[in-house]
Amino acid sequence: APITLSELASHFGYTPNYLSTLILQETGCRAKYFIDRERVAAAQRFLRYSNLKINEIADMMGFNDINYFRKFYKRITGKSPSEFRKNIDY
């Protein structure tokens, strides 16, 4: 399941607002965007290093709808998951 800002803050012993402020200060981007980028980075590792199907990766990333995963992924990276996988240099 996708991790939330509240869960992440609780893990580190911070309030969500404080963690959000820290993320903004350290990365220059809002917490939601930071978390979304990390989800995409995890998906990319599966796309690159596994033979899992894209719908299996989407499910592992907490997406119940493959089409929403594709749109989410493309919004962050500019490419679809299948385009990313097709252009991997091994």
PyMOL commands that place a pseudoatom at each C-alpha (Angstrom):
pseudoatom trace, name=CA, resn=ALA, resi=1, chain=A, elem=C, hetatm=0, pos=[0.000, 0.000, 0.000]
pseudoatom trace, name=CA, resn=PRO, resi=2, chain=A, elem=C, hetatm=0, pos=[1.207, 3.527, -0.625]
pseudoatom trace, name=CA, resn=ILE, resi=3, chain=A, elem=C, hetatm=0, pos=[2.781, 5.242, 2.333]
pseudoatom trace, name=CA, resn=THR, resi=4, chain=A, elem=C, hetatm=0, pos=[1.157, 8.408, 3.603]
pseudoatom trace, name=CA, resn=LEU, resi=5, chain=A, elem=C, hetatm=0, pos=[2.780, 11.514, 5.001]
pseudoatom trace, name=CA, resn=SER, resi=6, chain=A, elem=C, hetatm=0, pos=[1.211, 10.717, 8.384]
pseudoatom trace, name=CA, resn=GLU, resi=7, chain=A, elem=C, hetatm=0, pos=[2.698, 7.209, 8.418]
pseudoatom trace, name=CA, resn=LEU, resi=8, chain=A, elem=C, hetatm=0, pos=[6.087, 8.515, 7.375]
pseudoatom trace, name=CA, resn=ALA, resi=9, chain=A, elem=C, hetatm=0, pos=[6.000, 11.249, 10.024]
pseudoatom trace, name=CA, resn=SER, resi=10, chain=A, elem=C, hetatm=0, pos=[4.979, 8.759, 12.696]
pseudoatom trace, name=CA, resn=HIS, resi=11, chain=A, elem=C, hetatm=0, pos=[7.848, 6.471, 11.713]
pseudoatom trace, name=CA, resn=PHE, resi=12, chain=A, elem=C, hetatm=0, pos=[10.355, 9.288, 12.297]
pseudoatom trace, name=CA, resn=GLY, resi=13, chain=A, elem=C, hetatm=0, pos=[8.597, 10.699, 15.344]
pseudoatom trace, name=CA, resn=TYR, resi=14, chain=A, elem=C, hetatm=0, pos=[7.525, 13.972, 13.723]
pseudoatom trace, name=CA, resn=THR, resi=15, chain=A, elem=C, hetatm=0, pos=[4.200, 15.613, 13.080]
pseudoatom trace, name=CA, resn=PRO, resi=16, chain=A, elem=C, hetatm=0, pos=[3.052, 15.535, 9.445]
pseudoatom trace, name=CA, resn=ASN, resi=17, chain=A, elem=C, hetatm=0, pos=[3.333, 19.339, 9.233]
pseudoatom trace, name=CA, resn=TYR, resi=18, chain=A, elem=C, hetatm=0, pos=[6.896, 19.342, 10.544]
pseudoatom trace, name=CA, resn=LEU, resi=19, chain=A, elem=C, hetatm=0, pos=[7.963, 16.522, 8.220]
pseudoatom trace, name=CA, resn=SER, resi=20, chain=A, elem=C, hetatm=0, pos=[6.341, 18.315, 5.307]
pseudoatom trace, name=CA, resn=THR, resi=21, chain=A, elem=C, hetatm=0, pos=[8.349, 21.432, 6.160]
pseudoatom trace, name=CA, resn=LEU, resi=22, chain=A, elem=C, hetatm=0, pos=[11.573, 19.408, 6.408]
pseudoatom trace, name=CA, resn=ILE, resi=23, chain=A, elem=C, hetatm=0, pos=[10.970, 17.748, 3.050]
pseudoatom trace, name=CA, resn=LEU, resi=24, chain=A, elem=C, hetatm=0, pos=[10.303, 21.113, 1.421]
pseudoatom trace, name=CA, resn=GLN, resi=25, chain=A, elem=C, hetatm=0, pos=[13.471, 22.598, 2.929]
pseudoatom trace, name=CA, resn=GLU, resi=26, chain=A, elem=C, hetatm=0, pos=[15.678, 19.654, 1.955]
pseudoatom trace, name=CA, resn=THR, resi=27, chain=A, elem=C, hetatm=0, pos=[14.307, 18.833, -1.496]
pseudoatom trace, name=CA, resn=GLY, resi=28, chain=A, elem=C, hetatm=0, pos=[12.642, 22.021, -2.671]
pseudoatom trace, name=CA, resn=CYS, resi=29, chain=A, elem=C, hetatm=0, pos=[9.434, 20.158, -3.446]
pseudoatom trace, name=CA, resn=ARG, resi=30, chain=A, elem=C, hetatm=0, pos=[6.231, 19.499, -1.595]
pseudoatom trace, name=CA, resn=ALA, resi=31, chain=A, elem=C, hetatm=0, pos=[5.894, 16.304, 0.437]
pseudoatom trace, name=CA, resn=LYS, resi=32, chain=A, elem=C, hetatm=0, pos=[3.236, 14.720, -1.796]
pseudoatom trace, name=CA, resn=TYR, resi=33, chain=A, elem=C, hetatm=0, pos=[5.366, 15.224, -4.899]
pseudoatom trace, name=CA, resn=PHE, resi=34, chain=A, elem=C, hetatm=0, pos=[8.422, 13.853, -3.065]
pseudoatom trace, name=CA, resn=ILE, resi=35, chain=A, elem=C, hetatm=0, pos=[6.513, 10.737, -1.977]
pseudoatom trace, name=CA, resn=ASP, resi=36, chain=A, elem=C, hetatm=0, pos=[5.102, 10.304, -5.500]
pseudoatom trace, name=CA, resn=ARG, resi=37, chain=A, elem=C, hetatm=0, pos=[8.606, 10.510, -6.997]
pseudoatom trace, name=CA, resn=GLU, resi=38, chain=A, elem=C, hetatm=0, pos=[9.834, 7.879, -4.553]
pseudoatom trace, name=CA, resn=ARG, resi=39, chain=A, elem=C, hetatm=0, pos=[6.945, 5.585, -5.523]
pseudoatom trace, name=CA, resn=VAL, resi=40, chain=A, elem=C, hetatm=0, pos=[7.891, 5.998, -9.177]
pseudoatom trace, name=CA, resn=ALA, resi=41, chain=A, elem=C, hetatm=0, pos=[11.558, 5.324, -8.379]
pseudoatom trace, name=CA, resn=ALA, resi=42, chain=A, elem=C, hetatm=0, pos=[10.551, 2.073, -6.662]
pseudoatom trace, name=CA, resn=ALA, resi=43, chain=A, elem=C, hetatm=0, pos=[8.387, 1.121, -9.654]
pseudoatom trace, name=CA, resn=GLN, resi=44, chain=A, elem=C, hetatm=0, pos=[11.313, 1.859, -11.975]
pseudoatom trace, name=CA, resn=ARG, resi=45, chain=A, elem=C, hetatm=0, pos=[13.533, -0.518, -10.043]
pseudoatom trace, name=CA, resn=PHE, resi=46, chain=A, elem=C, hetatm=0, pos=[10.949, -3.277, -10.577]
pseudoatom trace, name=CA, resn=LEU, resi=47, chain=A, elem=C, hetatm=0, pos=[10.585, -2.346, -14.242]
pseudoatom trace, name=CA, resn=ARG, resi=48, chain=A, elem=C, hetatm=0, pos=[14.338, -2.428, -14.730]
pseudoatom trace, name=CA, resn=TYR, resi=49, chain=A, elem=C, hetatm=0, pos=[15.371, -5.445, -12.644]
pseudoatom trace, name=CA, resn=SER, resi=50, chain=A, elem=C, hetatm=0, pos=[12.406, -7.809, -12.669]
pseudoatom trace, name=CA, resn=ASN, resi=51, chain=A, elem=C, hetatm=0, pos=[10.225, -9.651, -15.127]
pseudoatom trace, name=CA, resn=LEU, resi=52, chain=A, elem=C, hetatm=0, pos=[7.063, -8.682, -13.283]
pseudoatom trace, name=CA, resn=LYS, resi=53, chain=A, elem=C, hetatm=0, pos=[4.179, -7.511, -15.429]
pseudoatom trace, name=CA, resn=ILE, resi=54, chain=A, elem=C, hetatm=0, pos=[3.261, -3.848, -15.218]
pseudoatom trace, name=CA, resn=ASN, resi=55, chain=A, elem=C, hetatm=0, pos=[-0.072, -4.647, -13.576]
pseudoatom trace, name=CA, resn=GLU, resi=56, chain=A, elem=C, hetatm=0, pos=[1.791, -6.656, -10.902]
pseudoatom trace, name=CA, resn=ILE, resi=57, chain=A, elem=C, hetatm=0, pos=[4.119, -3.720, -10.251]
pseudoatom trace, name=CA, resn=ALA, resi=58, chain=A, elem=C, hetatm=0, pos=[1.152, -1.353, -10.099]
pseudoatom trace, name=CA, resn=ASP, resi=59, chain=A, elem=C, hetatm=0, pos=[-0.472, -3.600, -7.522]
pseudoatom trace, name=CA, resn=MET, resi=60, chain=A, elem=C, hetatm=0, pos=[2.730, -3.711, -5.459]
pseudoatom trace, name=CA, resn=MET, resi=61, chain=A, elem=C, hetatm=0, pos=[2.879, 0.093, -5.544]
pseudoatom trace, name=CA, resn=GLY, resi=62, chain=A, elem=C, hetatm=0, pos=[-0.638, 0.266, -4.118]
pseudoatom trace, name=CA, resn=PHE, resi=63, chain=A, elem=C, hetatm=0, pos=[-2.576, 0.995, -7.297]
pseudoatom trace, name=CA, resn=ASN, resi=64, chain=A, elem=C, hetatm=0, pos=[-5.793, -0.953, -7.789]
pseudoatom trace, name=CA, resn=ASP, resi=65, chain=A, elem=C, hetatm=0, pos=[-6.299, 0.463, -11.279]
pseudoatom trace, name=CA, resn=ILE, resi=66, chain=A, elem=C, hetatm=0, pos=[-3.609, -0.149, -13.907]
pseudoatom trace, name=CA, resn=ASN, resi=67, chain=A, elem=C, hetatm=0, pos=[-4.813, 2.783, -15.991]
pseudoatom trace, name=CA, resn=TYR, resi=68, chain=A, elem=C, hetatm=0, pos=[-4.465, 5.153, -13.058]
pseudoatom trace, name=CA, resn=PHE, resi=69, chain=A, elem=C, hetatm=0, pos=[-0.956, 3.798, -12.427]
pseudoatom trace, name=CA, resn=ARG, resi=70, chain=A, elem=C, hetatm=0, pos=[-0.016, 4.474, -16.056]
pseudoatom trace, name=CA, resn=LYS, resi=71, chain=A, elem=C, hetatm=0, pos=[-1.336, 8.043, -15.864]
pseudoatom trace, name=CA, resn=PHE, resi=72, chain=A, elem=C, hetatm=0, pos=[0.361, 8.632, -12.498]
pseudoatom trace, name=CA, resn=TYR, resi=73, chain=A, elem=C, hetatm=0, pos=[3.676, 7.247, -13.788]
pseudoatom trace, name=CA, resn=LYS, resi=74, chain=A, elem=C, hetatm=0, pos=[3.525, 9.276, -17.003]
pseudoatom trace, name=CA, resn=ARG, resi=75, chain=A, elem=C, hetatm=0, pos=[2.666, 12.477, -15.097]
pseudoatom trace, name=CA, resn=ILE, resi=76, chain=A, elem=C, hetatm=0, pos=[5.826, 12.095, -13.020]
pseudoatom trace, name=CA, resn=THR, resi=77, chain=A, elem=C, hetatm=0, pos=[8.237, 10.801, -15.695]
pseudoatom trace, name=CA, resn=GLY, resi=78, chain=A, elem=C, hetatm=0, pos=[6.825, 11.887, -19.041]
pseudoatom trace, name=CA, resn=LYS, resi=79, chain=A, elem=C, hetatm=0, pos=[6.808, 8.248, -20.227]
pseudoatom trace, name=CA, resn=SER, resi=80, chain=A, elem=C, hetatm=0, pos=[4.534, 5.310, -19.661]
pseudoatom trace, name=CA, resn=PRO, resi=81, chain=A, elem=C, hetatm=0, pos=[5.864, 2.329, -17.691]
pseudoatom trace, name=CA, resn=SER, resi=82, chain=A, elem=C, hetatm=0, pos=[6.021, 0.245, -20.887]
pseudoatom trace, name=CA, resn=GLU, resi=83, chain=A, elem=C, hetatm=0, pos=[7.944, 3.006, -22.706]
pseudoatom trace, name=CA, resn=PHE, resi=84, chain=A, elem=C, hetatm=0, pos=[10.407, 3.125, -19.813]
pseudoatom trace, name=CA, resn=ARG, resi=85, chain=A, elem=C, hetatm=0, pos=[10.890, -0.619, -19.858]
pseudoatom trace, name=CA, resn=LYS, resi=86, chain=A, elem=C, hetatm=0, pos=[11.254, -0.714, -23.652]
pseudoatom trace, name=CA, resn=ASN, resi=87, chain=A, elem=C, hetatm=0, pos=[14.055, 1.894, -23.563]
pseudoatom trace, name=CA, resn=ILE, resi=88, chain=A, elem=C, hetatm=0, pos=[16.166, 0.289, -20.820]
pseudoatom trace, name=CA, resn=ASP, resi=89, chain=A, elem=C, hetatm=0, pos=[19.760, -0.307, -21.843]
pseudoatom trace, name=CA, resn=TYR, resi=90, chain=A, elem=C, hetatm=0, pos=[20.996, -3.554, -20.343]
for i in range(1, 90): cmd.bond("trace and resi %d" % i, "trace and resi %d" % (i + 1))
show_as sticks, trace
zoom trace
